[in-house]
Every structure is written in C-alpha cells, then in structure tokens.
Amino acid sequence: MQDLHDLKLILERKEPLVVIETYEESRALELLTRLAIERGDALQQWTVSDGLRRLGFGEDVAVTETESPDKALRAVKLREESGLFVFCDLHPFLDQALIVRLIKDIVFQHEGFGKTIVLLSHQVALPEDLQRYAVRFRLTLPGEEQLLSLVREEARHFSRTTGQKVKTDNTTLQQIVRNLRGVTYADARRLIRGAIVDDGAITQDDLGPVTKAKMALLDRDGAIHFEYDTARFVDVAGLDVMKQWLDKRRDAFFGDDPRMRPRGVMLFGVQGSGKSLAAKAVAGSWGVPLLRLDMGNMYNKYIGETERNLREALEMAETMSPCVVWMDEIEKGLGQDGSDSGVSQRLLGTLLTWLAEHKSSVFTVMTANNIHALPPELVRKGRLDELFFVDLPRVDVREAIIRLHLAKRQIADDTIDVAAVATASDGFSGAELEQVIVSACHRRGRSMQAAETRLVTTDDLIDEVQRTCPLSVTMAEAVQDLRDWAVGRAVLADSAH
C-alpha cells in the first residue's frame, strides 16, 4: 500500500509531530497500528471520551483520568520511553497556550526519547508556532481499480448473506466506478452497498442516487461543490464562436496527450449575459462532472490555510477528472485591492502554478464581470487558452432566448410575435429578457406551472420591456468600457453584430 509506505518514511525520518487530516479515522489508526507492530513501537491513543490508553498492544498507561488533554500530554511528556501517541480530535484545544506549550515540550524531547505525536482529525489548523515542527500526511483516495475491488467485495458479501447474485452489466459497472472517484474508501463502500441492497442489482437507475449522495459528501467541506444540474449548449442561445471553439477541442480534452489538452477559458462581460449558463453548458455538452469552486469559502484566519484550501480543492478536481471546474466571479476572490495582507496574491500564485503545471483532464471556466479587477497574469495566454467577451445578445439571439423562456413556461411561441418583442428589447441581457416574461405572467395572474397559454400576449411582453430600464442604460458607461477593453484583447463569444 502506498499510504503505508509513505507514512513509514515519515516515521523513519523521525518527525516529532505528524498531522493526519481525514474522515477515515479507523483506516488511519489501522495504518499506524501496522507500522507500530512492524517497528516495535508502543502505540497509545487519546480521545476526550476515553483519555490516554494503549491501542491494540503494548503496555497499559500508568496514569489514570487522562480525559483532559493537558493531563494526557503531561503523561506523555513525563514518559521516558519512545512511542507513538495518537491524539484524536485535539483540534478544538489547539488555541490554548498550555496545550501548545505541552506539545512543543514533547517535540523538543524527540531527539532524546523518540516520542512522536500524531494529531488525527478531519481538519487540524495548527497555530503558527507549531507549524514549523509538523509534517502533514493525507490518506490517498481510491482509484478505479480499488473502487472496482470494493464493488466486487460488496457484491460477494451480498451474495453470501442473501444467496442472490448481484446483477449488473459492464457498462454500468464502469460508470458507477467512474462516478465514485473522489470519495474515501469508507464513503465509497457505503455508496456501493446502498446501490446493491435495495434490489440486488447495479443498474442505470442507481447512477443518479449515487451521484446525489456523492455530491452531499463533497459539499461538506464548503470550498468545492458538485453541480448536479448542468445545461447543454442547445439551452444556450448565441455564443456560436465559443461553441465552435469548444467543439474543436473536445477530442483533445479526452485524448491521451496532455500537451494538446485544452486548459480553460475566461468569460467576461455584462452581468446577466449568460456566462454562468455557458460554464454549465461546457460540462453538460462534454458529459463530464461540473465542480463549482467557491472562492469566498476558502479564506481562513490562519496563515497558509487559505492557500491549502485551494490546493486541496484543486487536488479534488484532479481526482474527479475528467471534469469542468467553474470559478464564478473570480475577481471577488483574486481582486487587487490590497486589503487582505497579501492573501489574494498568495492565492493567485497557487492558482497560476496549478494552471501551468497540472496534467489532468480538468477544464477550467472562469467567469468575471469586472475584468479590470483581475491581475494581468491571470488573463494572459498560457495560463488559459482563450479570453472570451460575452456581449449583450443581438436581435436574433434575443429571439432565441425569448423562445427558450416561453417554452419553459409552457407558452406557445406561435401565439407571440417574438420578433417584435426581440426588436423592442434592444440592449436587454438574457436575464432581463427572462424577467420580462416572468413579470408579464405575474401581471396576468398566471401561475408559472399553469398549462393555460392564451393569457400572456405580445402586448404584455412589450409593455414589460418598456417598463424596464436595462443595465445597458443604467450602467451605459461601464458597459461601453467593457466593450472598448475587449477590442483587440479578447475574442467575441458570439458572431459580430
């Protein structure tokens, strides 16, 4: 096992403080137990419920009533023999000066006594004065081969307990294994078991529930989210230049040559012009998962933790590849206002390094409303493949947008003079056109889900257009500034007006 080998190397380097962040506590303890047996080390575990006690083998702890972390650490400090001391869920106490001091005392004893402290929890934010003494270790996530082995184990277990053979086919088996990438061994086992026990089979009907359950697991950490509902380009009006660009690179994205694999695009333009929908459509059209990176949720008060959150999110994306990573309104996370003590600059450096060096099938789609707030290093060629400007829709695209939103609300477009509404709505964004239709429905007292189609008329829609002052009017200078900046610097995502 790679994890066993890597953890063994850490212990052989005589690191005094090891941090293991994982939800798989039992798996981490199993690895430590195997290494302790192999090395002949004493192994003791501390929890707030049981205090300090031996783990599986070795001598009993002489000190009693060690449920409080300071008493447990004092017992370890006073011990004159070497050993591994695993503290589970000590993280809530790491803001206490006494606890930090006791850990440092034990760290400084390492050369003389060979005592190693292991901090094991789902997340450990070390104070700055402990970080320099610590080495972090992360359990690897299962690959497709390990996941397939887990499926077979659970299928055999089901067969032994029920006498029934699990039914599936090779295509579905490969799909469910692919969908399970990115979760831990324990979570994968639970999801596989859930797919099997309801009907004794793994079928196409299991793919949706497994994906939803996996989304909930990935959303726990808050920085990266699995977007279940993705669009297709048939649902996106206009943007024909960008669609053609992506279509030409689809095969290269799924190919084996990382040198030819597209890395990503930046979409900027007027608010409500469809940038977010376009990002979703890339994943939907290519048939790959869509991960949304929440830049705001990554910020942490501890130095270095924000960058680590980003690295972990990007590592998760690589594990999920092939996939699309959508970074929405990225200027809010990487803006250059200088008010965050350099955190955004370090975050930018981490992101730029990953964009330049990663070899996985991860396509990045960044969206921005204020291109001027972005650092120039991010928008230059080489980091991303192309910079697209998404302008307000021209009249034929507005027609297509109106028809899409009428269809969503079961309004037959042959009852509406769509061309007249599109002509009247010059300067409207896609979001504003949708709101025109919604407002017309509300004015008529029509339910969004009603099947009745005769109430909303062309006059209703044109009247709502005339009542609305679009962003292109209220923010005319800013919109024109974006257009001027795009000339010669970006590719128009749609054909020229």
N, C-alpha and C positions, 0 to 999 in steps of 0.2 A: 504494500500500500504506500502511495506517495506521501500521504499525511503522516504515517508512522515514520517514514524515512526522514522527512523534513523536521518533524518535532524532535526526533532523536539527534539530529545535527545541532539543533538549538541547545539541547541539554548538554551535548558534548562540548559545546563552546563555553560552557559554564556561565551561561547568562543568569544573573541573580533574580531577575523579575521578568516573568513571561505573562503576556496578556492574550487570552483566547476569547474572542467575541463570536458567539454562536448561540443559536436557539437549541442546538443539539447537545445539551449538557451530558446526557448519558453516553453519547458517542465519544465526546472529548474525554470523559472520565475513563472509558474503556481503553482509549489510546494511552493515556497516562499510566493506567494500571499495567498494561502490557510492557511499557517501557521501564517502569519501576521494577517489575519482575526480572526483565532481561538484564537490567543494570545492577540489581540487588539493592535498590534504594528503598528506604522506608517511605511510605506514602500515607499522608493524612489529609483529611478533607474537613473543611469548616463550612457550616451553614448556620444561619441565625436561629434555626429551629433546633438543631442537634448539637451545636457547638463543635469543638475540635474532636475528631475521632479517627481511628485508623480506617483505611479504605481497603477492605478485602484481605489484607495480610499485614504482617509486621506486628510490632509491639503496640499495646494499648497506650493511650495517652495518660500520663500520670496525673495531670491537672484536671480537676473537675470543674463544672459550672463555667464553661468557656463559651457560652452562647453570645456574650457581648464581644464584639470584635477586638476591643482593646485587651481584654483578658486572654483571648486566643493568641493574639500577636505577641503579647508578653511571654506566653508559654513557649512559643516558637523561638523567641529571642533568647530565652534562658536555656534552651536545649543546646547541648554540646555536641550532638551527633548530626550528621548530614541527613538530608532527606528532601522529599518533595512535599510542599504544603499547598494544597489547592483550596483557595477561598472562593466559594460560590456566592455570587451576588453581593460582593462587598461594595459595589459602586455607590450605593446611597450614602456610605460613610466616608467617601474619599474627599469630602470637603471639610473634614475635621482635622485640625492641626495635629492632635495626638495620634490619630491613625496614620497620617502621612509620616510623622516622625518615627513611629514604630517600624513602619515598612522600610524606611531609609536605614534605621539601625540594623535590621536584618540583612538588607542589601550590603551594607558595609562589612558584615560578618562573613560574607560569602567566601572570600579567599581563605579564611581560617577554618570554617566549619562546613562549607559546601551546601548550605541551605538555599533552596530555590523556592521562591514564592510564585505561585500561578494564580492569577486573577481570572476567574471564569464567569462570564455573564453574557447576556445578549448584546450589551453595549457597555463599554468602560471608557469614560472620559477621564484621563489621568491629569492631575494637577501638573503644572509646568515643571515643578522641581522633581517630579518622579519620571517624567517622560524620557530624560536622557539615560536612565538606567534600564529602561524597559525595551523588550523586543516583542513585537506583535506577531501572532500566528493565527491564520484563518483556515478552517477546515474547507477542503475543496468541495464543490458541488458535483453531483454525479453526472457523468457524460452519458451519451446514448447507450453505450454498451452496458454500463452499470444499471441504467434505468430499465433496459430490456431484461436484465437479470432479475431485477426486482419484480417486474411483471410476471415472469415465469415462476418466481418463488411464491408470489401471492396466488397464482393460478394453481400451483401444486397444493398449496395449503387449502384452498377452497375445495379442490377435488378430494383431498383426504378427509375433510370434515363433512362433506355432503354426498360424496360418491358420484358427483356430476363433473363432467369435463367442461372447462371454460371454452365457450365458443367465440371465435374471432376470425379475422382474415388478415393477411399480411399487410395490406394497405392501411387498414385501420390501426393495426398494431404499430406500424411505423409512425403514423400520425400522432397517436397518443403519446408515444415516446418523445417525439419532437416537441409536443405541446408541454411536456413535463420538464423540459430543460429550464434551468434557472432556480429550481427549488431544492431544498435539502433532501437528504435520504429519507428522513423521518416523514417529511411532508409528502414526498413522492409516494412512499408506501401507503400512507393514509388515502391519498387520492386514487391510487390504483385499486386499493381494497374497496373503496366506495363505488368505483365503476363496476367492479365484479359482483359484489354481493347482492345487488338489487335484482338481477335477472340471470346471473351466471354466465354473462357474456360481455365482451368488449365490442361495442358497435359504434356506428357513426353517431347514434343518439347520445353516447357518453362524452363525445368531444366537447360539446357546449358546456355541460355542467362541470367538467374537469377544468376547462379554461376559466370559467367564472370563479371556481374555488381557488384556482391558482392566482387570479387577479387579486382576490381578497388577501392572500398570503403576501404577495409582492407589495401591496399597498400599505402594509403595516409600518414600514419604515418612513413613509411620507415623502421621500425625495424623488422617487420614480414611480409612475403609475402606469398600469396596463390599461390601455384604452380599448374597451371591447367593441364599441360601435365605430366602425370605420366606414368611410364613404367610398364610392367608386367614381372614376372620372366622368362617368355618364351622368352623375349627380352634380357635376361642377360645370357650370356654363362658362364658355370662353376659355382663356388660358391655353389656347391651342399651341402656341410656341413652346411653352413649358411642357405640355403633354407630349409633343413630338420629341423634345429633348430627352425626356424620361423614357419614352418608348425605345429610343435608340440605344439606351444604356441598360435596359432591363437584363439582357442576356449576360452582359459583362458583370452585373451585380451578382448574379447567381453562378458565375463562372469560377474557375479554379485559380485564375491568375490575379493575385492581389494588386499587381501593378496596373491592371486595366480596370479595376473595380471603382466605380464612382463613390465619392466620399459624402457628398451632400450639397445642399443649396441653401442660399439665404433668400427669403422672400420679404420684401419690404414694400410699403405703400400705404394707401389711405385706409383708415380704420373702416372695418365692415366690408372690405372689398373681396373677401373670400380667402385670405391667406391661411387661416386655420383649417378651413374645409379642404383646401388644396393639400395641406400637410397630411390630413387624414386620408385623402384620396390616394396618395402615393402608396401608403401601406395597403389600402383596400384593393387597389388595382394590381399590385405586385403579389398580393396574397400572403403577406407576412405580418407578424405582430406589430402593433404600434405602442411604443412606450413614450409617455409624456414626462419630461424632466421638469420638475417644479423647482426653479432656481431659488425661490424665496424660502422653501423648507430646508435648504441646505445650510443656511447660516447658523453658526454655533458660537457661543461666547468664548470657547476655549481656542487658544491659538493653534492653528493647524487642523482643527476638527472640520471646518468648512471645506477645505480642500480635500480632506479624507472622505467626506460625504460625497463629493463629486466623483472622486476616483472610484469609490465603491459603486456608485450609480452607473458609471461607465463600464465597470467590470461586469455588472449585472447585464447591461445591454449586450456586451460581447458574448456572455454566456447564452443569451437568448437569440443570438444571430442564427439565420438572417432575420433582421428586423429593421424598423424605422424608428429613430429617436427624434421626437418632436420637442424642440425648445422654444416655447411660445413667449413672445415679448421679451426677448433675451436682453434687451437694453436695460430692463429693470434689475437684472442680476449682475450685469457687467458694465453698468454706466460709469462714466468717468467724472463723478462729482467730487472725488477725493475725501469723502466724509466717513469712510469706513476703515480708517487706519491701514489701508493697503490690502484689505481682504479681497476686494474685487480684482485687484491686479494679480494677486496670487491665484485666484480662481481662474482668471484669464490664462495665466501661464500653464496651469494644469490642463485646461481645455485645449489650448493650442498644441501642447505636446501630444495629447491623445489624438487630436485630429491629424497630426502629421505622421504619427508612428503606428497607429493601430492597423492590423492586417485583416480584421474580421469583416464579415458581411453586415456591417451596420451603416445604414444610410441616414445621415443627419439632415433634418429640415429645421432651420432656424427661421422664426418669423419676428419681424420688428416693425413698429410704427414710426419710431424716430431714429432714422438711420444716422443722424448727426451725433447721437449719444453713444454710438458704438466705437470702440477703439479701431484704428485703421488696420491693425494686424489681423483682425478677425474677418474683414471683408475682402482682403486681397486674395487673388488666385493662388492656389496651392494648399491653402487651409480647407477651402471649399471649392467645388468645381465651378459653380456659377452663381451670379448675383442677379436675381430677377426682380423687376419692378412691376408691382401689381397696381395698375391704374384703375380709375373708375370705368365701369363697363360701357362700351359703345352701344348704340341703339339695338343692333341685332342680338347682342349678348343680353341686354336688358329684357328683350322679348323672351329669350330662352329662360332667364331667371324667373320671370313672371309666370311662365307656363309651368315650371317646376313647382313653384309655391302654390299655384292654383290646384295642381294635381294632388299635392299633399293634403289639401283641404277639401278634396272631392268636388271641386268647382270645375265644370266642363269649360275648357278654354274656347270652345266654339260658341259659347254664349257671351264671350267678352271680346271686345275689339282690342286685342293685345297690342297690336301695332300702335294704336292711338295712345294707349297708356304708356308704352315704351317711349314714344316721341315726347309725351308731356313730361316725362320724368328724367329729362336730361340732367346729368350731374348727380344722380342718385347712386348710392352704393347698393350692393346686393342685400345687405342687412336692412337698409332703409326701404328697399322695394318690398321685402318680406313684411316689414312693419306696416306698410301701406295696405297690404292685403289683410293683415290681422285687424287693423283699425277699421277697415270697411266692414269686415264680418261683425265686429263688435257693435258698430253703429246700427247695423240691421238687426241686432239681437240674435245673430245666428251662432249656434254652437260650433266650436271647432270640429267636432266629430259628426255633425249632422250630415245626413245624406242629401238633404234638400239643396238644390243648386241654383234655383231661379232668383233668390233674393238679392245676391250681390250682382251689381250691374257695372257696366263700363263707367257710367257717370259717377257711381260711388267711388271707384278707384281713382278717377281723375280728380274728383273733389278732394280726396285724401292727399293726393300728390300736391295739389295747390295749397293745402293747409300746412304742408310740411316744408320746413326750411332745412335743406340737406347740409351735411357737413362741408360740402364743397363751396357753400355760400358763407356759412358762419366762420369757417376757417379757410377762406379762399387763399389768403397769403401763404399759409403753411402748406396747403395742397400744391400750389404753384411752385413753392420752394422745393418740395419733394420731386416734382416733375423736372425742374431745372437741374437738380443734382443728378438725377438718373441719366440725363443725356450724356452719352459717351462713357458712362461709368457702369451701367447695368443693361441687361437685356430685357426688353419688354416681354412680360409673360404672355401677353396677348398680341395678336396682329395689330399693326399700326392702325390708328383711327383714320 
